[in-house]
Amino acid sequence: MPLRPTLLAEIKSALGSALVPSLTAASAANDLYEAYLFGIIVEAARSEGAVSVNLRSRSTINPTVFVCRTSPGYLHSATKDYGYAEIEFQGKPVLEAHLGIRIAGASGVLHECDVLVLLQEEAELCRNSTTRIAPRSKRVILSVEAKFYAGDLGLHLGREFLGFLSDTSIDKSFFVVNRESNSIERLLSHKGKLWEHKISPANSTDVNRLRNAFQTGFKDFKAKY
């Protein structure tokens, strides 16, 4: 099966039969890829024993269409009825998983997160604000920099990720790509950063390793909080 329909099938599986994603097989591959990784995070939360993982939108607790962000924006944006996942572990603060959110680094500079999980308390603060504010990076427990490329990845992408990490204080930040890139992998490994490669539905070993890493992130969250 071609890649885009395969990614879409994986997204639908993670969301469940009650929800229709706003993306289609004709959507941009990078948008499908980010939603695919969002789905892996949702699955990891379930595997780690979340008592509930509910898919919401800004306006309703039971949407019929899951609207995926296809460009980075503010969490409080009401331009569309964007979807997100509400994740709850027994006796722990409630979390939310989002696509395409801007966050504030320690410097006050805004950074783009392709996929992130943050404390719901922080999400509500931004969602209910009358001014445009971004979540603080220290309130984000997991983020993903997603790179979907048909060709080679330049080393500058790894360097940009290191710059992102230097201004943020996220518990677990992952650099995730659909291909291999020896130079980026060497750089991030040398710096002790989190990365995964060859993440696509055809590579179950790599996908399972990433899902387990996300699950470890939730395990560490439960221990910390």
C-alpha positions as CSV (number, residue, x, y, z in Angstrom):
1,M,0.0,0.0,0.0
2,P,1.3,3.5,-0.8
3,L,2.6,5.4,2.2
4,R,0.0,8.2,2.6
5,P,-3.0,5.7,2.8
6,T,-0.9,3.6,5.2
7,L,-0.2,6.5,7.5
8,L,-3.9,7.5,7.3
9,A,-5.0,4.0,8.3
10,E,-2.6,4.1,11.3
11,I,-4.1,7.5,12.3
12,K,-7.6,6.1,12.1
13,S,-6.7,3.1,14.1
14,A,-5.2,5.2,16.9
15,L,-8.2,7.6,17.0
16,G,-10.8,4.8,16.9
17,S,-13.9,4.2,14.7
18,A,-16.0,7.0,16.3
19,L,-13.8,9.8,15.0
20,V,-12.9,10.8,11.4
21,P,-9.6,12.6,11.0
22,S,-9.7,15.9,9.0
23,L,-6.7,14.6,7.0
24,T,-7.1,12.4,3.9
25,A,-4.8,10.3,1.7
26,A,-4.3,13.4,-0.4
27,S,-3.0,15.5,2.6
28,A,0.6,16.6,2.7
29,A,2.9,13.7,3.8
30,N,4.4,15.7,6.6
31,D,1.0,16.5,8.1
32,L,0.0,12.8,8.0
33,Y,3.4,11.9,9.5
34,E,2.9,14.3,12.5
35,A,-0.6,12.9,13.1
36,Y,0.8,9.4,12.8
37,L,3.3,10.2,15.6
38,F,0.5,11.7,17.7
39,G,-1.3,8.4,17.4
40,I,1.8,6.5,18.6
41,I,1.8,8.8,21.7
42,V,-1.9,8.0,22.3
43,E,-1.1,4.3,22.1
44,A,1.8,4.6,24.4
45,A,-0.4,6.3,27.0
46,R,-2.9,3.5,26.8
47,S,-0.1,0.9,27.1
48,E,1.3,2.7,30.2
49,G,-2.1,2.2,31.9
50,A,-3.9,5.5,31.5
51,V,-7.3,5.3,33.1
52,S,-8.7,7.3,30.3
53,V,-7.5,8.7,26.9
54,N,-10.3,10.9,25.5
55,L,-10.2,12.7,22.2
56,R,-11.6,16.2,22.5
57,S,-11.8,19.4,20.6
58,R,-12.0,23.0,21.8
59,S,-15.7,23.2,21.5
60,T,-16.9,19.7,22.5
61,I,-16.0,16.6,24.5
62,N,-17.4,14.3,21.8
63,P,-16.3,15.5,18.3
64,T,-17.1,13.5,15.3
65,V,-14.2,14.9,13.2
66,F,-10.7,15.2,14.7
67,V,-9.3,18.4,13.2
68,C,-5.5,18.2,12.9
69,R,-3.3,21.3,12.8
70,T,-1.4,21.5,9.6
71,S,0.7,24.5,10.6
72,P,2.0,25.6,14.0
73,G,-0.2,27.9,16.1
74,Y,-1.2,29.0,19.5
75,L,-2.9,26.5,21.7
76,H,-5.8,28.9,22.4
77,S,-6.5,29.5,18.6
78,A,-10.2,29.1,17.7
79,T,-9.6,29.4,14.0
80,K,-10.7,25.8,13.7
81,D,-12.1,23.3,16.2
82,Y,-8.7,21.7,16.7
83,G,-8.6,18.2,18.3
84,Y,-6.4,17.0,21.1
85,A,-6.2,14.0,23.5
86,E,-6.9,14.3,27.2
87,I,-4.8,11.7,29.1
88,E,-5.3,10.8,32.7
89,F,-3.3,8.5,35.0
90,Q,-4.7,7.4,38.3
91,G,-3.9,10.1,41.0
92,K,-1.8,12.2,38.6
93,P,-2.3,15.6,37.0
94,V,-4.3,15.4,33.7
95,L,-2.3,15.7,30.5
96,E,-3.1,16.9,27.0
97,A,-1.5,15.8,23.7
98,H,-1.6,18.3,20.8
99,L,-0.3,18.8,17.3
100,G,1.5,21.9,16.0
101,I,1.8,24.1,19.1
102,R,4.1,27.0,19.8
103,I,5.7,27.0,23.2
104,A,7.8,29.6,25.1
105,G,11.4,28.9,25.9
106,A,13.4,30.2,28.8
107,S,14.4,33.2,26.7
108,G,10.8,34.0,25.9
109,V,11.4,33.1,22.3
110,L,8.6,30.9,20.8
111,H,9.4,27.5,19.4
112,E,7.3,25.1,17.4
113,C,6.5,21.6,18.6
114,D,5.2,19.2,16.0
115,V,3.6,17.0,18.7
116,L,3.6,17.6,22.4
117,V,2.2,16.4,25.7
118,L,1.7,19.0,28.5
119,L,0.0,19.5,31.8
120,Q,-3.7,20.3,31.3
121,E,-3.5,23.0,33.8
122,E,-1.1,24.8,31.5
123,A,-3.2,24.1,28.5
124,E,-6.3,25.6,30.2
125,L,-4.3,28.7,31.2
126,C,-3.5,29.3,27.5
127,R,-6.9,28.3,26.2
128,N,-8.8,30.6,28.6
129,S,-6.5,33.6,28.3
130,T,-7.9,36.7,26.7
131,T,-4.4,37.4,25.3
132,R,-2.2,35.3,23.1
133,I,0.1,33.3,25.3
134,A,2.1,30.1,24.7
135,P,2.6,27.2,27.1
136,R,5.9,27.3,29.1
137,S,8.3,24.6,28.1
138,K,8.8,23.6,31.7
139,R,5.2,22.5,31.7
140,V,5.7,20.2,28.7
141,I,6.5,16.6,29.6
142,L,7.2,15.3,26.0
143,S,7.7,16.8,22.6
144,V,8.5,15.5,19.1
145,E,10.4,17.2,16.3
146,A,9.0,15.3,13.3
147,K,11.0,15.2,10.0
148,F,9.5,13.5,7.0
149,Y,11.9,13.7,4.0
150,A,12.0,11.9,0.6
151,G,15.7,12.7,0.3
152,D,18.7,13.2,2.6
153,L,18.5,15.2,5.8
154,G,21.0,18.0,6.3
155,L,23.1,18.2,9.4
156,H,21.6,21.7,10.1
157,L,18.4,19.9,11.2
158,G,20.2,18.3,14.0
159,R,21.9,21.5,15.0
160,E,18.5,23.3,15.0
161,F,17.2,20.6,17.3
162,L,20.1,21.2,19.7
163,G,19.3,24.9,19.6
164,F,15.7,24.1,20.5
165,L,16.8,22.0,23.5
166,S,19.2,24.7,24.7
167,D,16.3,27.1,25.3
168,T,13.7,24.6,26.6
169,S,13.3,22.5,29.7
170,I,11.1,19.6,28.5
171,D,11.5,16.3,30.3
172,K,11.6,14.2,27.1
173,S,12.2,15.8,23.6
174,F,12.6,13.5,20.6
175,F,14.0,14.0,17.1
176,V,12.0,11.6,14.9
177,V,12.6,11.0,11.2
178,N,11.4,8.6,8.6
179,R,14.8,7.9,7.2
180,E,18.4,7.4,8.3
181,S,20.9,10.2,8.7
182,N,24.3,9.1,10.0
183,S,25.6,12.6,10.6
184,I,22.5,13.7,12.6
185,E,22.4,10.4,14.5
186,R,26.1,10.7,15.4
187,L,25.6,14.3,16.5
188,L,22.6,13.7,18.7
189,S,24.0,10.5,20.1
190,H,27.3,12.3,21.1
191,K,25.2,14.9,22.9
192,G,23.1,12.3,24.6
193,K,19.8,13.4,23.0
194,L,16.7,11.4,22.2
195,W,16.2,10.4,18.6
196,E,14.6,7.7,16.4
197,H,15.0,6.9,12.7
198,K,13.1,4.9,10.1
199,I,9.8,5.5,11.8
200,S,7.1,4.4,9.4
201,P,4.4,1.7,9.5
202,A,6.6,-0.7,7.5
203,N,9.3,-0.7,10.2
204,S,7.6,-2.3,13.2
205,T,10.8,-2.8,15.2
206,D,11.7,0.9,15.1
207,V,8.1,2.0,15.7
208,N,7.8,-0.3,18.7
209,R,11.1,1.1,20.1
210,L,9.7,4.6,19.8
211,R,6.4,3.7,21.3
212,N,8.2,2.2,24.2
213,A,10.3,5.3,24.6
214,F,7.1,7.4,24.8
215,Q,5.7,4.9,27.3
216,T,8.9,5.4,29.4
217,G,8.2,9.2,29.3
218,F,4.8,8.6,30.8
219,K,6.3,6.2,33.4
220,D,8.7,8.9,34.4
221,F,5.9,11.5,34.5
222,K,4.0,9.3,37.0
223,A,7.1,8.9,39.2
224,K,7.8,12.7,39.2
225,Y,4.2,13.8,39.9
